[in-house]
Amino acid sequence: MEHKLKNFGVVILAAGHGRRLNCADLPKVLYKINEQPIISYILAELERGGISKSQICLVVGFMEELVKEKIGSGYLYASQTERLGTAHAALTGAKALPADYNNFLVLNGDDTAFYKFNFLAEMIDFHLANENHATILTCEPADPQGLGRVIRGQDGRIVKVVEKENMTPDLEKFKEINTGTFCFNKDWFFEHYPNLKPFNSAKGEYGLPSFIEEALNSGSRLGAVKLENPNQWYGVNTPEQLAEADRRKREAN
């Protein structure tokens, strides 16, 4: 696996404000669970997997100097000066990766604290082995209420992804969700980014899930890997979720 990671980059989205956490004076990814910043867990897991700091680009924005100070040197940093959505953040980070990197992984800094590298390695291997243009990581949480859904056809292939704003009672039977973790072929990513439609036209914001629709519409090679243990994915968006993540980390130690 190590040789496959030689020209493989990682982009971690860490620019968010975290308004639902009432993050007035602290970037969301620096909030602590079990006395460590949320983002520190995925950084340590990547390092354990053999990915060097120089392969990782952190996309920063809100209080970016504090993030850089707390995370430290050795990483690549890219500043998202305009908050135009997760797809734009990934674009910002991808541009900062070395030119000879052909593929990259996109992770959120706030929902990956429980990831294990062995499964990320499986996703990367699947992406590369199938020469996919885009690969998504999915899971089936115990309670997917309030989340969008991944819809597969009878052959197991993804046919569409429905965002939470467009959910209907008929779609509630589908339990699989998109975790927001992606692998991309970098050239494909750059080529198809201009085709994305903003999910928020008023603000001109572009979301990573739009790449799934773009891949389907363009006949590109799209793959999906399902997280075997859905508890490895846990989003921290509210004070209650922060407290629950803290409890889980403390119990795991």
C-alpha positions in Angstrom: 0.0 0.0 0.0 2.8 2.4 0.8 4.0 2.7 -2.8 0.5 3.6 -3.9 0.4 6.5 -1.5 3.6 8.0 -2.9 1.8 10.4 -5.2 -1.5 10.5 -3.2 -2.6 13.6 -1.4 -5.0 14.3 1.4 -7.1 17.4 1.7 -8.7 18.1 5.1 -11.5 20.7 5.3 -10.8 22.8 8.4 -12.1 26.3 7.5 -15.5 26.1 9.2 -16.9 28.4 11.8 -19.2 25.9 13.5 -22.0 28.3 14.2 -24.3 25.6 15.6 -21.5 24.9 18.2 -21.5 28.6 19.0 -17.8 28.8 18.0 -17.4 32.5 18.6 -13.7 32.5 19.5 -12.5 29.0 18.5 -12.4 27.2 15.1 -14.6 24.2 15.0 -11.8 21.7 14.4 -10.0 22.9 17.6 -12.9 22.1 19.9 -11.7 19.3 22.2 -12.9 15.7 22.7 -11.1 13.8 25.4 -8.8 16.8 25.9 -7.6 16.8 22.3 -8.7 18.9 19.3 -11.2 17.1 17.1 -8.9 17.3 14.1 -5.9 15.8 15.9 -7.3 12.3 15.8 -7.5 12.0 12.0 -4.1 13.6 11.6 -2.6 11.0 14.0 -4.4 8.2 12.2 -3.1 9.3 8.8 0.4 9.4 10.2 0.0 5.9 11.6 -1.0 4.8 8.1 2.2 6.1 6.6 1.0 9.4 5.1 3.5 12.1 5.8 2.6 15.7 6.8 3.9 17.0 3.5 1.1 15.0 1.7 -1.6 16.6 3.7 -3.2 20.0 3.0 -5.4 21.6 5.6 -7.9 24.1 4.1 -8.2 26.8 6.7 -10.4 29.9 7.0 -12.0 31.0 10.3 -9.2 32.0 12.7 -6.7 30.3 10.4 -3.6 31.5 12.2 -4.7 29.8 15.4 -5.3 26.6 13.5 -1.8 26.7 12.0 -0.4 27.5 15.5 -2.1 24.6 17.2 -1.6 22.0 14.4 2.0 23.0 13.7 4.4 23.0 10.8 5.1 20.4 8.2 1.7 20.3 6.7 0.5 22.2 3.6 -2.0 24.9 4.3 -4.4 26.6 1.9 -6.5 29.6 2.8 -10.2 29.5 1.7 -10.6 33.3 1.7 -14.2 33.0 0.4 -16.5 30.4 2.0 -18.1 29.0 -1.1 -18.9 25.5 0.1 -17.2 22.2 0.6 -16.5 21.6 -3.1 -14.8 25.0 -3.3 -12.8 24.2 -0.2 -11.6 20.9 -1.7 -10.7 22.8 -4.9 -8.6 25.2 -2.8 -6.8 22.4 -1.1 -6.3 20.4 -4.3 -4.6 23.3 -6.0 -2.0 23.4 -3.2 -1.0 19.7 -3.6 2.1 18.9 -5.6 1.6 18.8 -9.3 2.6 15.2 -9.7 -0.1 14.0 -7.3 -2.7 12.1 -9.4 -5.3 11.4 -6.8 -6.4 12.7 -3.5 -8.6 12.0 -0.5 -11.0 14.6 0.9 -11.8 14.5 4.6 -13.8 16.7 6.9 -11.9 17.8 10.0 -15.0 17.6 12.2 -16.5 14.1 11.5 -13.4 11.9 11.2 -12.2 11.6 14.8 -13.2 7.9 14.9 -11.9 6.8 11.6 -9.4 4.0 11.4 -6.7 4.2 8.7 -7.1 0.5 7.6 -10.6 1.3 6.2 -9.4 4.5 4.5 -6.6 2.4 3.0 -9.2 0.0 1.6 -11.1 2.9 0.1 -8.0 4.3 -1.5 -7.0 0.9 -2.8 -10.5 0.4 -4.3 -10.4 3.8 -5.9 -7.0 3.2 -7.5 -7.6 -0.4 -8.5 -10.7 0.5 -10.4 -9.2 3.7 -11.8 -12.2 5.6 -10.6 -12.7 9.3 -11.3 -14.5 9.6 -7.9 -15.1 7.3 -5.0 -17.3 8.0 -2.0 -17.4 6.5 1.5 -20.9 5.6 2.7 -22.3 4.1 5.8 -25.6 3.1 7.4 -25.9 4.8 10.7 -28.4 3.5 13.3 -30.4 6.7 12.9 -30.1 8.4 9.5 -33.0 10.8 10.3 -32.2 14.3 9.1 -29.6 13.1 6.6 -29.6 12.6 2.9 -29.5 9.2 1.3 -27.5 7.2 -1.3 -29.8 5.4 -3.7 -28.5 2.2 -5.4 -30.0 0.3 -8.3 -30.6 -3.4 -8.4 -27.0 -4.0 -9.6 -25.7 -2.2 -6.5 -24.5 0.8 -8.4 -25.3 4.3 -7.2 -28.1 5.9 -9.2 -28.5 9.1 -7.3 -27.9 10.9 -4.0 -30.7 12.8 -2.4 -29.8 15.6 -0.1 -31.7 16.1 3.2 -33.6 19.1 1.9 -35.1 16.9 -0.8 -36.0 13.8 1.3 -39.5 12.4 1.0 -41.3 9.7 3.1 -40.8 7.2 0.3 -37.0 7.6 0.5 -36.9 7.0 4.2 -36.6 3.2 3.5 -33.1 3.8 2.2 -30.6 4.0 5.1 -27.3 4.4 3.4 -25.8 7.9 3.6 -22.8 9.7 2.0 -20.2 10.5 4.8 -18.6 13.4 2.9 -15.4 11.5 2.5 -14.2 11.3 -1.2 -11.4 10.1 -3.3 -10.8 11.9 -6.6 -8.7 11.7 -9.7 -7.2 15.2 -9.6 -7.3 15.9 -13.3 -11.0 14.8 -13.4 -11.8 16.9 -10.4 -10.3 20.1 -12.0 -12.0 19.3 -15.4 -15.5 18.8 -13.9 -15.6 21.4 -11.2 -16.8 24.1 -13.5 -19.8 21.9 -14.3 -21.1 21.8 -10.8 -24.3 23.6 -9.9 -24.4 25.6 -6.7 -26.6 24.2 -3.9 -27.0 27.8 -2.7 -27.4 30.0 -5.7 -27.8 33.2 -3.6 -24.4 32.7 -2.0 -22.7 30.8 -4.8 -21.9 27.8 -2.6 -20.8 24.5 -4.1 -21.0 21.2 -2.2 -19.0 18.0 -2.6 -22.1 15.8 -3.1 -22.6 17.6 -6.4 -19.6 15.7 -7.8 -21.7 12.5 -7.5 -24.4 13.9 -9.7 -21.7 15.2 -12.1 -20.1 11.8 -12.3 -23.4 10.1 -13.0 -24.4 12.7 -15.6 -21.0 12.5 -17.4 -20.7 8.7 -17.4 -17.6 8.9 -15.3 -16.3 6.1 -13.2 -17.9 6.5 -9.8 -17.4 4.0 -7.0 -18.6 3.6 -3.4 -17.2 1.8 -0.4 -19.4 1.2 2.6 -18.0 1.8 6.1 -18.2 -1.6 7.9 -18.6 0.0 11.3 -20.9 3.0 11.0 -19.8 4.2 14.4 -16.4 5.3 12.9 -18.3 8.2 11.3 -19.6 10.8 13.7 -20.4 14.3 12.9 -19.9 17.0 15.5 -22.3 19.9 14.7 -24.1 20.7 18.0 -23.1 21.0 21.7 -24.9 17.7 22.3 -22.9 15.9 19.6 -19.7 17.4 21.0 -20.5 16.0 24.4 -21.4 12.6 22.9 -18.1 12.5 21.0 -16.2 13.3 24.1 -18.0 10.5 26.0 -17.2 8.0 23.2 -13.5 8.9 23.1 -13.1 8.7 26.9 -14.8 5.3 27.0 -12.6 4.0 24.1 -9.4 4.8 26.1 
